[in-house]
């Protein structure tokens, strides 16, 4: 439910108020007024109600302290400055939450706000333009508390953060526990804030905050850059002054008590599309907030995320799987009450990861695939077909449902099909070329139609408007046990919306590294940077075959310690920490966060032939490899079979 906050409940929310295009969002209530702020602009800048500083910050300036209910709290950025200027304060440590990526789709109303002299140019745009990594501006500066940068009109979407070390003793103590920034003029549409449990269910109150009644604490001068397609600066948004406001409450404002604190796992912000944020931070003595780890680092809420390496109700080889826990945060678990219809768990699967075998078995979820009948969706399935009998992979519940959507291997050629009811909307899609593993992606975008990818290749499009009945998902065969072909499924991810091509590529990169499946695109990290490209600059050589990688990125729960491509003819096995074990889970090697080592080959023969002119050898095999390292993976064992020419 929604709730206003009484005077003594303190969550701190800092707010730049930038009047942009006449329609910007707000939060807050008058009872939660912050009276004064102190920043480090020009070394020391203090401004507040009844004593507005006539100097306007024009650059980065970091929040040093704020006054609420007659008490000044430091942020821990630089307490020495406060002391040197004769201010009394209660010391605290506040830290901004790390944001892996800006959620949703940027619009022409999304602006990047920077102090007018942030770039050293006044007036005018910076050269080069500001970074495209917009999430940086939500967490820059000491402890991430820079009040001189931010993003206005963040796109519609979700920001979710894991909650750790929440302290019951801080509840209701009158000390602000979280800082959330709003950087635009008030509008009737507000964001929603909530704490949730492991099943994604609300813990007590969901809060909608309105800042329109708050007093101005100071003013600053900023440039507002376009964010799409490039960071450009237009005359109407150059060197313009805007007011600054703050709002506060503590954890009790969300209805948190010592009795329910133990169930909290997640802090969630539902963005309205009109919110305008400088940073979100927290009182480090009360709790810690970190980004939720989602596939590809894509900051959109999946409706289902099943992983064979983390979630099946059994991890015993050849044991029936009664249920498969959903890792999306939606508690959309898949289960099967009938023992005879349960699939089987296999420890030896794709690229040292397990999978679940579905014959005439299936699992059902209990929440719908999307947000309504015929609405957009995106699905990812990592699978390998064991025979050429037709097989349903992922669909809606029901026995051969004539009004449902489903992904199915439709014939002996193992041809991928996407059915809208009883009609295959991709009747001419190419066969999956045998029984090898695949990353199968289907995307439906309403009137724009559908797209089908296999390993990010052979993209097929259809303009057919799907009219399916929205139902829960079903993994495996239809509920009548047909089609009964055998499939090995390692991972399933679904979204109740049509993802962008970049988002599809990032999730496919995550799946490709994890399962040793080569994708026909550059491999991208959580933040969108390239971790492997198959073409070598300045040459015509392409290293797009048997791509093999190890890596770790906590932002998407990826920890692939060892790897060998699942494609035929693969020779190289990589072992992080100098270890190659029976399974990835058994590998004791350690990789630091945000590191990769990825290699691919040129598909050359592995027989001996003459070496190219200029090499210090006379013979070599035609196959060559290219490797790329990101971060520092440390010692890596590279194993090549002794029985090959390589």
C-alpha positions as semicolon CSV with decimal commas, in nm:
position;residue;x (nm);y (nm);z (nm)
1;X;0,000;0,000;0,000
2;X;0,099;0,365;-0,029
3;X;0,179;0,565;0,280
4;X;0,268;0,921;0,375
5;X;0,541;0,966;0,634
6;X;0,498;1,117;0,981
7;X;0,748;1,376;1,097
8;X;0,979;1,150;1,297
9;X;1,043;0,884;1,033
10;X;1,363;0,953;0,846
11;X;1,472;0,830;0,503
12;X;1,691;1,100;0,350
13;X;1,614;1,195;-0,006
14;X;1,823;1,462;-0,176
15;X;1,668;1,638;-0,469
16;X;1,792;1,864;-0,740
17;X;1,493;2,029;-0,893
18;X;1,549;2,099;-1,259
19;X;1,261;2,243;-1,461
20;X;1,291;2,046;-1,783
21;X;1,026;2,059;-2,053
22;X;0,771;2,163;-1,792
23;X;0,696;1,808;-1,671
24;X;0,922;1,639;-1,420
25;X;0,853;1,414;-1,124
26;X;0,887;1,459;-0,749
27;X;0,872;1,297;-0,406
28;X;0,819;1,395;-0,047
29;X;0,605;1,540;0,229
30;X;0,646;1,866;0,419
31;X;0,693;1,680;0,749
32;X;1,018;1,535;0,620
33;X;1,189;1,865;0,539
34;X;1,566;1,891;0,545
35;X;1,663;2,243;0,648
36;X;2,023;2,279;0,533
37;X;2,297;2,114;0,329
38;X;2,675;2,149;0,327
39;X;2,886;2,052;0,023
40;X;3,249;2,090;-0,081
41;X;3,191;2,330;-0,371
42;X;3,490;2,568;-0,371
43;X;3,601;2,387;-0,058
44;X;3,297;2,473;0,155
45;X;2,941;2,564;0,057
46;X;2,650;2,592;0,300
47;X;2,292;2,678;0,216
48;X;1,948;2,622;0,364
49;X;1,601;2,747;0,446
50;X;1,610;3,118;0,537
51;X;1,975;3,147;0,440
52;X;2,004;3,062;0,071
53;X;2,364;3,090;-0,045
54;X;2,387;3,341;-0,335
55;X;2,675;3,141;-0,487
56;X;2,555;2,875;-0,732
57;X;2,770;2,560;-0,766
58;X;2,875;2,506;-1,127
59;X;3,075;2,187;-1,091
60;X;3,088;1,863;-0,899
61;X;3,014;1,918;-0,531
62;X;2,975;1,638;-0,282
63;X;2,731;1,622;0,006
64;X;2,925;1,667;0,332
65;X;2,633;1,714;0,573
66;X;2,262;1,788;0,604
67;X;2,044;1,916;0,885
68;X;1,719;1,742;0,973
69;X;1,498;1,808;1,274
70;X;1,762;2,044;1,418
71;X;2,035;1,776;1,398
72;X;2,322;1,803;1,151
73;X;2,446;1,466;1,018
74;X;2,774;1,429;0,834
75;X;2,803;1,190;0,541
76;X;3,164;1,093;0,610
77;X;3,293;1,240;0,284
78;X;3,508;1,500;0,463
79;X;3,426;1,562;0,829
80;X;3,745;1,768;0,865
81;X;3,593;2,044;0,651
82;X;3,294;2,063;0,884
83;X;3,516;2,082;1,190
84;X;3,743;2,345;1,032
85;X;3,441;2,565;0,968
86;X;3,314;2,540;1,325
87;X;3,013;2,317;1,258
88;X;2,886;2,067;1,512
89;X;2,753;1,741;1,369
90;X;2,666;1,381;1,435
91;X;2,909;1,168;1,232
92;X;2,766;0,910;0,993
93;X;2,877;0,727;0,678
94;X;2,654;0,738;0,369
95;X;2,737;0,554;0,047
96;X;2,575;0,562;-0,296
97;X;2,439;0,237;-0,433
98;X;2,624;0,107;-0,736
99;X;2,399;0,104;-1,044
100;X;2,518;-0,138;-1,313
101;X;2,309;0,017;-1,593
102;X;2,033;0,269;-1,651
103;X;1,705;0,075;-1,676
104;X;1,455;0,090;-1,957
105;X;1,487;0,268;-2,291
106;X;1,625;0,620;-2,316
107;X;1,389;0,880;-2,462
108;X;1,435;1,230;-2,599
109;X;1,321;1,359;-2,260
110;X;1,598;1,175;-2,073
111;X;1,869;1,429;-1,985
112;X;2,218;1,400;-1,840
113;X;2,269;1,689;-1,597
114;X;2,620;1,815;-1,524
115;X;2,741;2,128;-1,349
116;X;2,796;2,398;-1,611
117;X;3,174;2,386;-1,555
118;X;3,193;2,010;-1,503
119;X;3,357;1,986;-1,846
120;X;3,563;2,303;-1,811
121;X;3,362;2,474;-2,086
122;X;3,122;2,760;-2,012
123;X;2,901;2,801;-2,198
124;X;2,897;2,515;-2,444
125;X;2,930;2,139;-2,477
126;X;3,232;1,939;-2,371
127;X;3,475;1,791;-2,622
128;X;3,467;1,494;-2,625
129;X;3,103;1,446;-2,524
130;X;3,021;1,306;-2,178
131;X;3,044;0,931;-2,132
132;X;2,771;0,707;-2,270
133;X;2,794;0,501;-1,949
134;X;2,514;0,698;-1,785
135;X;2,505;0,480;-1,475
136;X;2,840;0,634;-1,378
137;X;2,668;0,967;-1,308
138;X;2,443;0,800;-1,051
139;X;2,736;0,696;-0,833
140;X;3,033;0,927;-0,900
141;X;3,227;1,133;-0,648
142;X;3,355;1,036;-0,301
143;X;3,124;0,763;-0,168
144;X;2,912;0,835;-0,478
145;X;2,759;1,150;-0,324
146;X;2,819;1,399;-0,608
147;X;2,538;1,653;-0,619
148;X;2,672;1,805;-0,942
149;X;2,570;1,519;-1,173
150;X;2,253;1,321;-1,235
151;X;1,995;1,195;-1,483
152;X;1,654;1,352;-1,540
153;X;1,354;1,151;-1,660
154;X;1,500;0,807;-1,603
155;X;1,313;0,564;-1,829
156;X;1,032;0,345;-1,702
157;X;1,176;0,040;-1,532
158;X;1,301;-0,106;-1,207
159;X;1,609;-0,060;-0,993
160;X;1,652;-0,348;-0,751
161;X;1,917;-0,384;-0,485
162;X;2,011;-0,664;-0,250
163;X;1,973;-0,570;0,117
164;X;2,248;-0,684;0,353
165;X;2,327;-0,632;0,721
166;X;2,009;-0,445;0,809
167;X;2,024;-0,349;1,177
168;X;1,710;-0,367;1,389
169;X;1,856;-0,113;1,632
170;X;1,845;0,158;1,365
171;X;1,472;0,129;1,304
172;X;1,290;0,434;1,436
173;X;1,601;0,595;1,585
174;X;1,537;0,924;1,405
175;X;1,855;0,903;1,195
176;X;1,805;0,904;0,816
177;X;1,898;0,566;0,669
178;X;1,872;0,603;0,291
179;X;1,937;0,887;0,046
180;X;1,739;0,893;-0,278
181;X;1,777;1,181;-0,518
182;X;1,511;1,349;-0,731
183;X;1,642;1,608;-0,973
184;X;1,346;1,773;-1,144
185;X;1,034;1,979;-1,092
186;X;0,737;1,807;-0,928
187;X;0,473;1,625;-1,127
188;X;0,171;1,417;-1,032
189;X;0,355;1,094;-1,112
190;X;0,590;0,961;-0,845
191;X;0,816;0,660;-0,818
192;X;0,740;0,379;-0,576
193;X;0,983;0,246;-0,315
194;X;0,961;-0,078;-0,123
195;X;1,144;-0,347;0,066
196;X;1,069;-0,705;-0,042
197;X;1,133;-1,061;0,067
198;X;1,306;-1,346;-0,117
199;X;0,983;-1,428;-0,301
200;X;0,954;-1,073;-0,429
201;X;0,660;-1,001;-0,200
202;X;0,614;-0,660;-0,038
203;X;0,724;-0,629;0,326
204;X;0,470;-0,395;0,485
205;X;0,451;-0,058;0,301
206;X;0,511;0,051;-0,057
207;X;0,588;0,421;-0,052
208;X;0,511;0,687;-0,312
209;X;0,697;1,012;-0,241
210;X;0,604;1,364;-0,349
211;X;0,857;1,648;-0,311
212;X;0,639;1,932;-0,435
213;X;0,580;2,078;-0,087
214;X;0,945;2,097;0,015
215;X;1,141;2,418;0,061
216;X;1,429;2,514;-0,165
217;X;1,767;2,476;0,005
218;X;1,989;2,631;-0,260
219;X;2,045;2,670;-0,632
220;X;2,304;2,553;-0,882
221;X;2,386;2,601;-1,251
222;X;2,392;2,307;-1,491
223;X;2,401;2,186;-1,851
224;X;2,149;1,922;-1,955
225;X;2,271;1,693;-2,232
226;X;2,058;1,482;-2,461
227;X;2,113;1,111;-2,400
228;X;1,992;0,968;-2,729
229;X;2,125;0,912;-2,985
230;X;2,433;1,104;-2,861
231;X;2,523;1,334;-2,574
232;X;2,463;1,672;-2,736
233;X;2,383;2,004;-2,572
234;X;2,109;2,233;-2,703
235;X;2,066;2,603;-2,633
236;X;1,760;2,565;-2,414
237;X;1,942;2,340;-2,169
238;X;2,277;2,520;-2,144
239;X;2,405;2,707;-1,838
240;X;2,069;2,710;-1,662
241;X;2,001;2,752;-1,288
242;X;1,787;2,512;-1,086
243;X;1,689;2,474;-0,718
244;X;1,793;2,195;-0,484
245;X;1,572;2,014;-0,229
246;X;1,603;1,725;0,018
247;X;1,363;1,486;0,191
248;X;1,422;1,234;0,472
249;X;1,287;0,936;0,667
250;X;1,428;0,632;0,845
251;X;1,351;0,264;0,784
252;X;1,040;0,280;1,000
253;X;0,874;0,481;0,726
254;X;0,842;0,161;0,526
255;X;0,674;-0,017;0,815
256;X;0,989;-0,211;0,895
257;X;0,996;-0,354;1,246
258;X;1,225;-0,590;1,438
259;X;0,961;-0,853;1,366
260;X;0,975;-0,835;0,985
261;X;1,332;-0,721;0,927
262;X;1,455;-1,079;0,893
263;X;1,244;-1,141;0,583
264;X;1,381;-0,846;0,384
265;X;1,616;-0,925;0,096
266;X;1,556;-0,653;-0,163
267;X;1,505;-0,277;-0,192
268;X;1,316;-0,186;-0,508
269;X;1,248;0,138;-0,693
270;X;0,976;0,137;-0,956
271;X;1,057;0,420;-1,196
272;X;0,768;0,613;-1,347
273;X;0,958;0,753;-1,642
274;X;0,954;1,100;-1,489
275;X;1,197;1,053;-1,201
276;X;1,517;1,251;-1,196
277;X;1,802;1,106;-0,995
278;X;2,146;1,217;-0,878
279;X;2,219;0,918;-0,654
280;X;2,065;0,665;-0,421
281;X;2,261;0,607;-0,100
282;X;2,231;0,445;0,240
283;X;2,340;0,486;0,600
284;X;2,618;0,227;0,618
285;X;2,560;0,165;0,989
286;X;2,197;0,068;0,923
287;X;2,220;-0,153;0,611
288;X;2,397;-0,198;0,280
289;X;2,239;-0,195;-0,064
290;X;2,398;-0,350;-0,372
291;X;2,260;-0,400;-0,725
292;X;2,062;-0,715;-0,782
293;X;2,242;-0,958;-1,007
294;X;2,039;-1,004;-1,326
295;X;2,119;-1,176;-1,658
296;X;2,349;-0,967;-1,875
297;X;2,331;-0,690;-1,616
298;X;2,006;-0,586;-1,788
299;X;1,816;-0,374;-1,539
300;X;1,473;-0,511;-1,623
301;X;1,270;-0,748;-1,411
302;X;1,249;-1,100;-1,557
303;X;0,924;-1,287;-1,506
304;X;1,116;-1,617;-1,481
305;X;1,481;-1,720;-1,439
306;X;1,554;-2,091;-1,405
307;X;1,917;-2,211;-1,382
308;X;2,006;-2,578;-1,364
309;X;2,316;-2,495;-1,159
310;X;2,115;-2,313;-0,892
311;X;1,753;-2,392;-0,820
312;X;1,639;-2,747;-0,899
313;X;1,480;-2,925;-0,603
314;X;1,746;-3,194;-0,633
315;X;2,110;-3,172;-0,737
316;X;2,159;-3,550;-0,738
317;X;2,249;-3,707;-1,071
318;X;1,955;-3,887;-1,240
319;X;1,713;-3,787;-0,962
320;X;1,361;-3,660;-1,050
321;X;1,320;-3,283;-1,018
322;X;1,004;-3,194;-0,819
323;X;1,053;-2,819;-0,852
324;X;1,286;-2,559;-0,997
325;X;1,330;-2,236;-0,798
326;X;1,288;-1,912;-0,988
327;X;1,580;-1,669;-0,942
328;X;1,409;-1,364;-1,093
329;X;1,283;-1,238;-0,758
330;X;0,924;-1,301;-0,866
331;X;0,895;-1,637;-0,685
332;X;0,761;-1,786;-1,009
333;X;0,885;-2,134;-0,922
334;X;0,825;-2,425;-1,160
335;X;0,700;-2,752;-1,012
336;X;0,541;-3,089;-1,082
337;X;0,334;-3,276;-0,823
338;X;0,308;-3,601;-1,023
339;X;0,622;-3,810;-0,973
340;X;0,594;-3,977;-1,315
341;X;0,591;-3,639;-1,490
342;X;0,902;-3,499;-1,324
343;X;1,211;-3,436;-1,538
344;X;1,554;-3,569;-1,437
345;X;1,860;-3,379;-1,311
346;X;2,197;-3,445;-1,479
347;X;2,521;-3,319;-1,324
348;X;2,728;-3,354;-1,643
349;X;2,580;-3,107;-1,886
350;X;2,680;-2,817;-2,105
351;X;3,032;-2,683;-2,057
352;X;3,072;-2,844;-1,714
353;X;2,732;-2,710;-1,599
354;X;2,429;-2,932;-1,523
355;X;2,099;-2,950;-1,704
356;X;1,753;-3,100;-1,665
357;X;1,629;-3,370;-1,904
358;X;1,269;-3,345;-2,026
359;X;1,112;-3,634;-2,214
360;X;0,735;-3,664;-2,174
361;X;0,770;-3,456;-1,856
362;X;0,705;-3,093;-1,776
363;X;0,712;-2,830;-1,502
364;X;0,456;-2,553;-1,456
365;X;0,494;-2,204;-1,313
366;X;0,215;-2,016;-1,140
367;X;0,259;-1,663;-1,272
368;X;0,182;-1,552;-1,625
369;X;0,445;-1,516;-1,895
370;X;0,365;-1,152;-1,968
371;X;0,139;-0,869;-1,853
372;X;-0,172;-0,954;-2,055
373;X;-0,318;-1,138;-2,352
374;X;-0,106;-1,083;-2,661
375;X;0,138;-0,849;-2,484
376;X;0,511;-0,826;-2,570
377;X;0,759;-1,075;-2,427
378;X;1,117;-1,201;-2,464
379;X;1,236;-1,555;-2,389
380;X;1,576;-1,726;-2,374
381;X;1,622;-2,102;-2,355
382;X;1,954;-2,288;-2,344
383;X;1,888;-2,644;-2,460
384;X;2,014;-2,945;-2,650
385;X;1,784;-3,186;-2,829
386;X;1,874;-3,555;-2,779
387;X;1,673;-3,696;-3,069
388;X;1,480;-3,585;-3,375
389;X;1,133;-3,636;-3,229
390;X;0,937;-3,311;-3,214
391;X;0,952;-3,148;-2,873
392;X;0,788;-2,860;-2,690
393;X;1,056;-2,654;-2,512
394;X;0,876;-2,360;-2,351
395;X;0,516;-2,256;-2,374
396;X;0,195;-2,177;-2,193
397;X;0,017;-2,423;-1,968
398;X;-0,248;-2,644;-2,122
399;X;-0,281;-2,959;-2,331
400;X;-0,198;-2,852;-2,688
401;X;-0,339;-2,511;-2,604
402;X;-0,490;-2,361;-2,920
403;X;-0,474;-2,005;-2,787
404;X;-0,124;-2,015;-2,632
405;X;0,227;-1,918;-2,733
406;X;0,503;-2,178;-2,731
407;X;0,854;-2,252;-2,858
408;X;0,872;-2,597;-3,013
409;X;1,108;-2,810;-3,220
410;X;0,850;-2,896;-3,477
411;X;0,980;-3,186;-3,685
412;X;1,252;-3,444;-3,744
413;X;1,478;-3,173;-3,886
414;X;1,482;-3,016;-3,537
415;X;1,335;-2,702;-3,688
416;X;1,274;-2,421;-3,433
417;X;0,918;-2,296;-3,440
418;X;0,727;-2,027;-3,255
419;X;0,358;-2,108;-3,235
420;X;0,078;-1,860;-3,192
421;X;-0,197;-2,102;-3,098
422;X;-0,179;-2,370;-3,367
423;X;0,003;-2,156;-3,627
424;X;0,382;-2,157;-3,666
425;X;0,467;-1,794;-3,738
426;X;0,815;-1,898;-3,862
427;X;0,731;-2,180;-4,107
428;X;1,047;-2,111;-4,310
429;X;1,294;-2,080;-4,023
430;X;1,616;-2,273;-4,085
431;X;1,671;-2,605;-3,909
432;X;1,884;-2,608;-3,597
433;X;2,146;-2,807;-3,794
434;X;2,162;-3,115;-3,578
435;X;2,147;-3,194;-3,211
436;X;2,402;-2,945;-3,085
437;X;2,334;-2,702;-2,797
438;X;2,157;-2,375;-2,874
439;X;2,064;-2,043;-2,721
440;X;1,711;-1,990;-2,852
441;X;1,572;-1,638;-2,822
442;X;1,219;-1,535;-2,915
443;X;1,096;-1,179;-2,895
444;X;0,748;-1,042;-2,958
445;X;0,684;-0,668;-2,975
446;X;0,313;-0,641;-3,042
447;X;0,234;-0,468;-3,369
448;X;0,603;-0,483;-3,470
449;X;0,587;-0,862;-3,481
450;X;0,835;-1,127;-3,372
451;X;1,206;-1,205;-3,401
452;X;1,371;-1,544;-3,358
453;X;1,745;-1,585;-3,289
454;X;1,949;-1,904;-3,265
455;X;2,285;-1,822;-3,102
456;X;2,230;-1,462;-3,215
457;X;2,237;-1,582;-3,576
458;X;1,985;-1,666;-3,848
459;X;1,759;-1,391;-3,726
460;X;1,405;-1,446;-3,856
461;X;1,129;-1,187;-3,840
462;X;0,753;-1,210;-3,871
463;X;0,494;-0,935;-3,880
464;X;0,223;-1,167;-3,747
465;X;0,038;-1,009;-3,456
466;X;0,007;-1,275;-3,187
467;X;-0,330;-1,314;-3,017
468;X;-0,235;-1,570;-2,753
469;X;-0,405;-1,606;-2,417
470;X;-0,166;-1,509;-2,141
471;X;-0,102;-1,802;-1,908
472;X;0,169;-1,935;-1,676
473;X;0,473;-2,091;-1,839
474;X;0,526;-2,461;-1,898
475;X;0,873;-2,608;-1,946
476;X;0,893;-2,937;-2,136
477;X;0,611;-3,126;-2,304
478;X;0,245;-3,027;-2,313
479;X;0,042;-3,146;-2,017
480;X;-0,081;-3,444;-2,221
481;X;0,278;-3,565;-2,258
482;X;0,330;-3,464;-2,621
483;X;0,544;-3,398;-2,813
484;X;0,764;-3,652;-2,637
485;X;1,111;-3,586;-2,779
486;X;1,394;-3,558;-2,530
487;X;1,549;-3,219;-2,453
488;X;1,821;-3,111;-2,213
489;X;1,742;-2,766;-2,072
490;X;2,006;-2,571;-1,881
491;X;1,853;-2,226;-1,839
492;X;1,527;-2,041;-1,906
493;X;1,480;-1,663;-1,885
494;X;1,161;-1,477;-1,973
495;X;1,066;-1,108;-1,968
496;X;0,719;-0,952;-1,989
497;X;0,844;-0,705;-2,250
498;X;1,037;-0,689;-2,576
499;X;1,406;-0,638;-2,501
500;X;1,628;-0,425;-2,722
501;X;1,890;-0,581;-2,950
502;X;2,165;-0,467;-2,713
503;X;1,990;-0,629;-2,417
504;X;1,944;-0,952;-2,613
505;X;2,313;-0,944;-2,703
506;X;2,423;-0,892;-2,340
507;X;2,211;-1,180;-2,213
508;X;2,326;-1,401;-2,502
509;X;2,688;-1,316;-2,411
510;X;2,627;-1,426;-2,053
511;X;2,472;-1,752;-2,171
512;X;2,739;-1,808;-2,437
513;X;3,028;-1,781;-2,190
514;X;2,851;-1,996;-1,932
515;X;2,754;-2,279;-2,166
516;X;3,039;-2,269;-2,420
517;X;2,803;-2,181;-2,705
518;X;2,942;-1,950;-2,975
519;X;2,720;-1,655;-3,058
520;X;2,731;-1,458;-3,382
521;X;2,796;-1,121;-3,223
522;X;3,050;-0,945;-3,007
523;X;3,048;-1,067;-2,649
524;X;2,945;-0,792;-2,406
525;X;2,990;-0,752;-2,031
526;X;2,729;-0,626;-1,784
527;X;2,811;-0,264;-1,862
528;X;2,803;-0,319;-2,238
529;X;3,180;-0,316;-2,298
530;X;3,322;-0,569;-2,546
531;X;3,497;-0,870;-2,391
532;X;3,553;-1,056;-2,719
533;X;3,518;-0,971;-3,085
534;X;3,574;-1,236;-3,349
535;X;3,728;-1,018;-3,619
536;X;4,091;-0,906;-3,596
537;X;4,144;-0,539;-3,677
538;X;4,339;-0,481;-3,999
539;X;4,291;-0,837;-4,128
540;X;4,025;-1,050;-4,293
541;X;4,068;-1,329;-4,037
542;X;3,762;-1,411;-3,829
543;X;3,792;-1,608;-3,505
544;X;3,426;-1,693;-3,458
545;X;3,443;-2,070;-3,416
546;X;3,442;-2,270;-3,093
547;X;3,451;-1,959;-2,874
548;X;3,559;-2,060;-2,525
549;X;3,571;-1,837;-2,220
550;X;3,609;-1,826;-1,845
551;X;3,500;-1,528;-1,643
552;X;3,330;-1,385;-1,342
553;X;3,082;-1,098;-1,317
554;X;2,888;-1,075;-0,994
555;X;2,646;-0,830;-1,156
556;X;2,488;-1,122;-1,343
557;X;2,574;-1,422;-1,122
558;X;2,827;-1,548;-1,375
559;X;3,117;-1,753;-1,237
560;X;3,250;-1,982;-1,509
561;X;3,579;-2,118;-1,372
562;X;3,650;-2,359;-1,657
563;X;3,532;-2,391;-2,012
564;X;3,549;-2,587;-2,335
565;X;3,337;-2,503;-2,635
566;X;3,048;-2,745;-2,687
567;X;3,092;-2,728;-3,065
568;X;3,248;-3,012;-3,264
569;X;3,623;-3,000;-3,307
570;X;3,695;-2,794;-2,996
571;X;4,048;-2,850;-2,867
572;X;4,115;-2,590;-2,598
573;X;4,000;-2,620;-2,237
574;X;4,055;-2,324;-2,002
575;X;4,085;-2,362;-1,626
576;X;4,075;-2,060;-1,397
577;X;4,314;-2,065;-1,103
578;X;4,516;-2,328;-1,288
579;X;4,249;-2,592;-1,219
580;X;4,027;-2,808;-1,443
581;X;3,783;-3,027;-1,251
582;X;3,501;-3,267;-1,337
583;X;3,243;-2,986;-1,317
584;X;3,244;-2,610;-1,291
585;X;3,103;-2,636;-0,939
586;X;3,389;-2,866;-0,835
587;X;3,657;-2,628;-0,962
588;X;3,827;-2,464;-0,662
589;X;4,006;-2,200;-0,868
590;X;3,937;-1,838;-0,779
591;X;3,862;-1,561;-1,028
592;X;3,825;-1,197;-0,921
593;X;3,508;-1,010;-1,009
594;X;3,487;-0,844;-1,353
595;X;3,742;-1,056;-1,537
596;X;3,737;-1,271;-1,852
597;X;3,965;-1,473;-2,075
598;X;3,796;-1,562;-2,404
599;X;3,937;-1,733;-2,713
600;X;3,805;-1,838;-3,054
601;X;3,957;-2,004;-3,361
602;X;3,958;-1,940;-3,735
603;X;3,815;-2,283;-3,829
604;X;4,142;-2,386;-3,991
605;X;4,242;-2,748;-4,034
606;X;4,443;-2,921;-3,760
607;X;4,673;-3,103;-4,001
608;X;5,029;-2,994;-4,068
609;X;5,110;-2,771;-4,362
610;X;5,357;-2,507;-4,470
611;X;5,390;-2,211;-4,238
612;X;5,327;-1,859;-4,372
613;X;5,635;-1,672;-4,488
614;X;5,804;-1,478;-4,211
615;X;5,741;-1,721;-3,926
616;X;6,042;-1,884;-3,754
617;X;5,906;-2,233;-3,839
618;X;5,857;-2,425;-4,162
619;X;5,535;-2,611;-4,072
620;X;5,231;-2,545;-3,860
621;X;4,862;-2,628;-3,847
622;X;4,621;-2,398;-4,028
623;X;4,404;-2,343;-3,724
624;X;4,492;-2,036;-3,518
625;X;4,334;-1,885;-3,211
626;X;4,274;-1,538;-3,085
627;X;4,245;-1,462;-2,712
628;X;4,129;-1,153;-2,527
629;X;4,167;-1,079;-2,159
630;X;3,950;-0,839;-1,956
631;X;4,044;-0,758;-1,600
632;X;4,290;-0,994;-1,434
633;X;4,186;-1,361;-1,444
634;X;4,523;-1,463;-1,295
635;X;4,678;-1,803;-1,364
636;X;4,488;-2,002;-1,629
637;X;4,552;-2,364;-1,724
638;X;4,524;-2,421;-2,101
639;X;4,478;-2,786;-2,194
640;X;4,505;-2,930;-2,547
641;X;4,464;-3,305;-2,615
642;X;4,797;-3,472;-2,689
643;X;4,630;-3,688;-2,953
644;X;4,580;-3,394;-3,189
645;X;4,824;-3,218;-3,416
646;X;4,767;-2,901;-3,216
